[in-house]
Amino acid sequence: MAIEYEKLLNFPIPEVRQHLTKRDSVFYALSVGLGMDPMDERQLDFVDHHREMKAMPSMAVVLGHPGFWLRNPETGVDAVRVVHGEQGIEIHKPLPVEGAIIGTTRVTGIVDKGEGKGALLYSEKQVRGADGTLYATTRSTTFLRGDGGFGGPSGPVKPPHPVPEGEPDMVVDLPTRPEQALYYRLNGDDNPLHASPSIAAKAGFPRPILHGLCTLGLVTHALIRALANYDAAALKSLDLRFSSPVYPGETIRTEIWRDGAFRARLLERDVVVVNNGKAVIHG
C-alpha cells in the first residue's frame, strides 16, 4: 500500500493517558545509562526513589508515547524501513516523576523526496498533566526510507543547526550496554528493529540497532552533566539530527561547545551518530 498524502497527514493517532510512577521515572533513567557510575552521587537523584527525585528532561519523548503507530498498515508506510531522523524537545515546566500524563500526537508535515529517495514525516507531541499543565512539546522527523515518489510536496525541509568550527570545549564519554535496546524498548518503543536480528537484516543492518531516542537520552545526560552539573531543570530545549545508528555496546562521545552546540560520535568506529545539535541551558 502506497502513502496517501492527505490520509497520512490527518492520521488519527490515539491520545495516550498514562499514570506515571516513580518506578517508571527510575526505569527510564536507568535505560539511558544513569547510575552506571556507582560513585557519582549526582546520578542517584534520578534513580534512587528514596531521594527527592529529578526527572530526566529527555523522558518527555516516552511520556504519553503512542507507540510504533506507523506499523499500522493503514498508514501506507513501509514500517520495516523507518528510521528516526531528527528530534527536538522543548521543556515548558520541569517534568514530574509521578502523576497523570496525557500525550497528544499529530502529524505536522510530510515531504516527498522522490522515487527511491524516501520521504520525511514531521510530527509533534504535547505532554500535559491531568490538570492541563503543559510540561513539554516534542518534535520528530521520521525518515521513511521506502516511501518516496507518492506525489507529495517536496518541501519545506527543516534546516539543521550549524556545527561550530574548531575543537569542542567539553567532551563526555558514556558507554552503552550490549542489552540496552532490550531495556529501552520497555519504555514503549517496541519497534522490532531494535530487538530482532532478522528484522534488522531486512532493514539492511548487520544486527539490531539502538533506538535513536535512547541515544538522545545518553546525549542529554552528557549535556546536563557538562553544562548544568546535573541540574535537570536548567535544560530548556534541545534539537539534534541522527546521522548514523549506534549498535548496543558502543561508547558515545558527546562533543559540546559552550554556546550549547553539540554532536556525538562513536569511539570504536569514529562515526558521527548525532549532528547539528543545539541545547538551550538556563541556570
N, C-alpha and C positions, 0 to 999 in steps of 0.2 A: 504494500500500500504506500503510495507516494504522499508527501505532505500536501495538505490543502491549507493554503496560507491563512485564510480567514478563520478556519476551524481551529487551527493550532494557536493563532493569536488570541482567540477567545476561549481557549480550552478551559473547562471548569475544574480547576484544581481545588480539591476539598480543603476547607478550613480545618485546621488541626487544633484541638483543645487538649492540653497536656497538664497533668499535675506534676510539677517539678519537685523533686525531693533533694535533700542534701546528698543522699546517696547518688542520685543522678549527676549532681554537680561534681562530686568527688570522682565518679567514674569517668566523666568527660575529661577532667584534668589529668587523670592517670593515663587515659587513652591517647593523649597528645604528649606524654612524656614527663609531666610534672611528677616530682618525687623520685626521679631516677638517681639524684644525688642525695644520699641519706644524711649528709652532713649540712645541707643547705636549709636552715630553719625557715627562710622566706618562702620556700616552696610548700611547706607544710600548711600554710594558710589556705591553700587551695585544695588540699587532700586530707586534712585531719578534721573530721566533723566535730571533734571536741573543742576546737578553737572557734573564734569569731571568724567565720569563713569568708573568703572572697571568691567571686565567680570569674573565671577566665573570660575576657571580652569576646574571644573567638567562639565561645559557646553559643553565641547568637545564631550561628549558622545551623545548629542542630535543634534549637528550640522551636517548637511548632513546625518541625520539618515534615513536609508532605510525603517523604519517601521518594523512591525512584519512580515517579509518576510517568516519566517518558517511556517506561516499559509497556504502558497501556497501548495495545495495537491501534486504538482509535486515534492516537496522535499522528500516525503515519511515519513515525521516526524509526530508523534502523537502530534499535537500542543497543545492540552489541558494539556499535562503533561510536558511541557517545563518549566524549571526554570533557572534563571541566577546563574551560579556557581562562576565565578571569573571575575574581571575587572581590567584592567590596563590602565593608561593614561600617556603618555609622552608628555610634552609640549615643543615644539621646539621654539616657539615665543609666547609672550602673546596674548591671544585670542582677536579679535576685538569685539566691542559691536555693530557694524553695518557694512554692506558691503556684497559683493557677496561671497558665500561659495560653495565649491564643496566637496562632500563626496563620497569617493570611497571605497567600502567594498568588501572583498573577504573571502572565507573560506580558512584557512591555515592548517587545520588538523582535522581528525575525529578518535576517539578512541572507539572501541567496548569493553565495559566492560563485555559482556556476556549476555546470555539469562536471562531475569528477573533482570538484574543489570544496564540496561540503557547504554547510550553512551555519550561521550563528544564531543562537536563541538567547535573547535577553530576558531575565526575569527578576522580580523584586518580591521580597517578603517583609512584612511588618510583624514585629514581635511585640505583643501587648500583654498587660496583665488583665485579670478579670474585670478590674475597675476602669479599663480603657487606657491606662498609662502606657504610653509608647516608649518601650525600652530601646529598641534597635530597629534599623532598616538594613537589610542585606540585599545586595545586588549581584547577580551572577551572569556570566556569559558561558554558555554551553556550546561546544563545537560539535556539530552533527556531521561527522566525517563522511557518512554515507548518503547524505540527503541533499546535495546541491542540484541545481537545474530544475527546480519545480516551478519556476516562473515568478518568484517573489522579488521584492525590491532589492537593489544592490547596495543599499545604504539606508541611513547613516551608520558608520562604524565608529565605535568609541575609540578615541585616540589614547595611546598609552602615556603614562608619565615618563619623562626623560630620566635616564640614569646619569648621575654626575660623572664627569671625567676625574681621573686620579684615584688614588687609593682610598678605601673606606676609612672612617675614623674609628670604627669599632668592629670587632669580629666575634661572633658567638658560635661555637660548635656544639651541636646537640645530636646524639645518636638516635637512631630508630631501632626497634626490636624486630627480629625476624617474623614474629607473630602479631605485629602491631596492627596490621589491617584487619585481622580477625577480631581484635578487641574493638577497634574503632567502628566497625560496621554495626556493633550493637547500639550505637548512638542513633540508629535509624536509617543509615545509608547502606542498604544491603545489595547494592549492585554486585552481581556475581563476578564481575571483572576483578574484584579485589580479593576473591577467595578461591575461585575455581581455575586450576591450571588450563583446563580445556577451553573455557570461555576466554581466558587471557590469550591463548594461542589463536583462537578465531579472530580476536581483535588485533593480532599482529605483535603481541608481546611474548617474550620467552617465559614469563612467569607472572603471577598476579602482581599488580602494582598497588602502591599505597594510595589511599584516597587523596585527591588534591586538597580536600578540606582538612585532612589530618596533617598534611604538610603545612597548610596555613596555620594550624594550631601550634606546631613547633616554631614556626617563624614568629607568630605572635608572642610566644614565650620568650624568644630571643629579644624581641623589641622591648617588651616591658622590663626585661632583665637589664638590658643595656641602657635604655633611655629613661626608665622610670623607677628603677630599684624595686621592682615588683609591686608598684602602686598601680593596680589594675584600672582604677578609676581615672588615671591620667590619660589613657588611650581613648581618643575621641573618634578616630576613624582610621581606616587603612584601605588601600586598594593595591591589588597585585595581579600579575599575569603569570599563569602556569606555562612554563616553556618546555618542560621535559618531565617524564614520570620519574618517581622515586620507587626503588624496589625496597621492601622492608628489610631492615638490617643495615642500610647505608647511613652515613653520617652527613647531616645537613649543616653547612657553614653559612650563616647569615651575615652578610656584609652590610654595614649600616653607616650612613652619613648623619652628621649632627642635625641637618635640616629635615630628617625623617625619611629621606630616600633610602631604599634598601633593595637588595637582591639576595638570592641564595644559590649555592652550588653544592655539589656532592664532592666530598673529599676523595672518595675512592675512584671516581671516574672523571673528575674535574669538568662536570657538566652543569651548566646553569639550569636550575629547575624552577626558580621563581625570578621574575624580572620585572622591571618597571614599577617597583614598589614605592608606595608613599604612605607614611604614617603621620598622623597629627597627634601630638602629645601636648597636653596642658597640665601644668603642675605647679 
